[in-house]
Amino acid sequence: MHFPSFDPRDPVFEAFGFAFSVQVVTLANVYGIDPERTRAHGEGVAFVVRASGLASAGQQERHPGSCELRFEPAPDGALRIHLRAEAPEPIRCTKLVLRGLATPLEIVENGQTRAASAMGEILSYPNRLPLPLLTLRCGGEPIAVRFEDPRVREKRFAVAIERIGERTGQGSLEIIHEEDASRFSREHEAPLCVIARGAA
């Protein structure tokens, strides 16, 4: 069972046909980015979000830290995403959250399509998924997400329906990179994430 674990009040950005937000999870707290200290703009063909501060408690508390997201379209039409963050405490994982996905949400496993649980669910690599790759059908449209990581580190994909806020009833996908416990640090760089629409 998985309810959305992100804060619906975190800022949402739109680029290349996707809506997204981000969270930084430390050993002590869960942070969104501070919209008052965030800039989002195009840089050549890329779309870049830079935050020079973090926020928590439903955007009521402000904290030092930073986050940078860079979205770059690839020649094959896929979207390549780089995520870096710095926080006041050692970072356990980062979450890139796709928001406003069309429903119904279906998960493709072993070549078969099945409905995602109404209560939400988590699929993890390497425990359940043989590759750090997930394919969904969102309102019938295939969307595939994968990590390009030379190291075997935990990745999780949390699929759910938003239950509060302006996107109630829409789908969400949390794309989570978990750092190895022996490498926890206040600075974190997630491996490259690739998102493709219409992927077979």
C-alpha positions as CSV (number, residue, x, y, z in Angstrom):
1,M,0.0,0.0,0.0
2,H,1.3,3.5,-0.8
3,F,-0.3,6.8,-0.5
4,P,1.5,9.8,-2.1
5,S,4.3,10.7,0.4
6,F,5.1,14.1,-1.1
7,D,3.6,17.4,0.0
8,P,1.0,18.6,-2.6
9,R,2.0,22.2,-1.6
10,D,5.5,21.8,-3.0
11,P,6.0,23.9,-6.1
12,V,5.2,22.1,-9.4
13,F,7.0,22.9,-12.7
14,E,6.1,22.0,-16.2
15,A,8.4,21.2,-19.0
16,F,8.4,19.0,-22.1
17,G,4.8,17.9,-21.5
18,F,5.4,16.8,-17.9
19,A,4.5,18.3,-14.5
20,F,7.0,17.5,-11.7
21,S,8.1,18.4,-8.2
22,V,11.1,17.2,-6.2
23,Q,11.9,16.2,-2.6
24,V,15.1,15.7,-0.7
25,V,14.9,13.1,2.1
26,T,17.5,13.2,4.8
27,L,18.1,11.1,7.9
28,A,16.2,13.8,9.9
29,N,13.6,15.4,7.7
30,V,11.8,15.5,4.3
31,Y,12.3,18.7,2.3
32,G,10.8,20.3,-0.7
33,I,12.3,23.3,-2.4
34,D,11.7,26.8,-1.4
35,P,9.8,28.5,-4.2
36,E,10.9,32.0,-3.1
37,R,14.5,30.9,-3.6
38,T,14.0,29.0,-6.8
39,R,14.5,30.0,-10.5
40,A,13.3,27.9,-13.4
41,H,14.2,28.8,-17.0
42,G,15.4,27.5,-20.3
43,E,19.1,27.1,-21.0
44,G,19.5,26.3,-24.7
45,V,17.4,23.2,-25.3
46,A,17.4,22.3,-21.6
47,F,15.0,23.4,-18.9
48,V,16.7,24.0,-15.5
49,V,15.4,24.5,-12.0
50,R,17.8,25.9,-9.4
51,A,16.8,26.2,-5.7
52,S,19.1,28.0,-3.2
53,G,17.0,26.9,-0.2
54,L,14.8,24.1,1.0
55,A,11.4,24.0,2.8
56,S,9.5,21.6,5.1
57,A,6.3,21.4,7.2
58,G,4.0,22.2,4.3
59,Q,6.3,25.1,3.0
60,Q,6.1,26.8,6.5
61,E,9.7,26.2,7.6
62,R,12.8,27.4,5.6
63,H,16.2,25.7,5.6
64,P,19.6,26.0,4.1
65,G,20.4,23.7,1.1
66,S,20.1,23.6,-2.6
67,C,18.7,21.5,-5.5
68,E,19.2,21.6,-9.2
69,L,17.2,19.8,-11.9
70,R,18.2,19.8,-15.5
71,F,15.9,18.4,-18.2
72,E,17.5,17.8,-21.6
73,P,15.6,16.3,-24.6
74,A,17.5,13.5,-26.3
75,P,17.6,13.1,-30.2
76,D,15.4,10.0,-29.8
77,G,12.7,12.1,-28.0
78,A,13.4,10.8,-24.5
79,L,14.0,13.2,-21.6
80,R,17.2,13.0,-19.7
81,I,17.1,14.3,-16.1
82,H,20.0,15.3,-13.9
83,L,19.3,15.9,-10.2
84,R,21.7,17.2,-7.5
85,A,21.0,18.3,-4.0
86,E,22.6,19.6,-0.8
87,A,20.8,19.5,2.6
88,P,21.5,20.3,6.3
89,E,21.9,16.6,7.1
90,P,23.1,13.5,5.3
91,I,20.8,12.7,2.4
92,R,19.2,9.3,2.2
93,C,17.3,9.6,-1.1
94,T,16.0,12.1,-3.6
95,K,12.5,11.9,-5.3
96,L,11.5,13.2,-8.7
97,V,7.7,13.2,-8.7
98,L,5.8,13.2,-12.0
99,R,2.4,14.8,-11.3
100,G,-0.9,15.0,-13.1
101,L,-0.6,11.7,-14.9
102,A,-3.7,10.5,-16.8
103,T,-5.7,7.6,-15.4
104,P,-6.2,4.8,-15.3
105,L,-2.7,3.9,-14.2
106,E,-1.5,0.5,-15.4
107,I,1.8,-1.2,-14.7
108,V,3.6,-3.3,-17.4
109,E,5.4,-6.3,-15.9
110,N,6.8,-9.3,-17.8
111,G,5.1,-8.2,-20.9
112,Q,1.7,-8.1,-19.3
113,T,-0.4,-5.0,-18.3
114,R,-2.3,-4.8,-15.0
115,A,-4.1,-2.1,-13.1
116,A,-2.1,-0.3,-10.4
117,S,-3.5,-0.8,-6.9
118,A,-6.1,1.7,-6.0
119,M,-4.2,2.2,-2.7
120,G,-0.9,2.8,-4.6
121,E,2.1,0.5,-4.7
122,I,5.9,0.6,-4.7
123,L,8.1,-1.4,-7.1
124,S,11.8,-1.6,-6.2
125,Y,15.1,-2.6,-7.8
126,P,16.9,-4.9,-7.3
127,N,14.5,-6.7,-5.0
128,R,11.5,-6.9,-7.3
129,L,12.4,-5.4,-10.6
130,P,15.3,-7.1,-12.6
131,L,16.3,-3.7,-14.0
132,P,16.0,-0.1,-12.7
133,L,13.2,0.3,-15.3
134,L,9.5,0.8,-15.0
135,T,6.9,1.1,-17.8
136,L,3.4,2.5,-17.1
137,R,0.3,3.1,-19.2
138,C,-1.2,6.4,-18.1
139,G,-4.6,6.8,-19.6
140,G,-3.5,4.3,-22.3
141,E,-0.2,6.1,-23.1
142,P,3.0,4.2,-22.4
143,I,5.6,6.0,-20.3
144,A,8.9,4.3,-19.5
145,V,11.4,5.5,-16.8
146,R,14.9,4.1,-16.2
147,F,18.0,5.0,-14.4
148,E,21.5,4.8,-16.0
149,D,23.6,3.8,-13.0
150,P,26.9,1.9,-13.2
151,R,26.4,0.8,-9.6
152,V,23.8,-1.5,-8.1
153,R,21.9,0.8,-5.8
154,E,18.3,0.8,-4.7
155,K,15.8,2.5,-6.9
156,R,12.1,2.7,-6.2
157,F,9.0,3.7,-8.2
158,A,5.9,4.6,-6.2
159,V,2.7,4.7,-8.2
160,A,-0.4,6.4,-6.7
161,I,-3.5,8.5,-7.2
162,E,-3.3,12.0,-5.6
163,R,-6.0,12.3,-2.9
164,I,-5.7,16.0,-1.8
165,G,-4.9,19.2,-3.6
166,E,-5.7,20.5,-7.0
167,R,-4.5,17.3,-8.7
168,T,-6.9,15.0,-6.7
169,G,-7.8,12.0,-8.8
170,Q,-4.8,12.3,-11.1
171,G,-1.9,9.9,-11.1
172,S,1.6,10.4,-9.7
173,L,4.9,8.5,-10.0
174,E,7.7,9.0,-7.5
175,I,11.0,8.2,-9.0
176,I,13.3,7.5,-6.1
177,H,17.1,7.0,-5.9
178,E,18.4,5.7,-2.6
179,E,22.0,6.2,-1.8
180,D,24.1,3.4,-0.3
181,A,24.2,3.8,3.5
182,S,28.0,3.8,3.5
183,R,28.0,6.9,1.2
184,F,25.4,9.1,2.9
185,S,26.5,12.7,2.6
186,R,25.0,16.2,2.8
187,E,25.7,16.4,-1.0
188,H,23.9,14.0,-3.3
189,E,23.9,13.5,-7.1
190,A,21.4,11.0,-8.5
191,P,22.3,8.9,-11.5
192,L,20.9,9.9,-14.8
193,C,17.1,9.3,-15.1
194,V,15.5,8.9,-18.6
195,I,11.8,9.2,-19.3
196,A,10.3,8.3,-22.7
197,R,6.7,8.5,-23.9
198,G,5.3,5.9,-26.2
199,A,8.0,3.4,-25.3
200,A,7.6,-0.2,-26.2
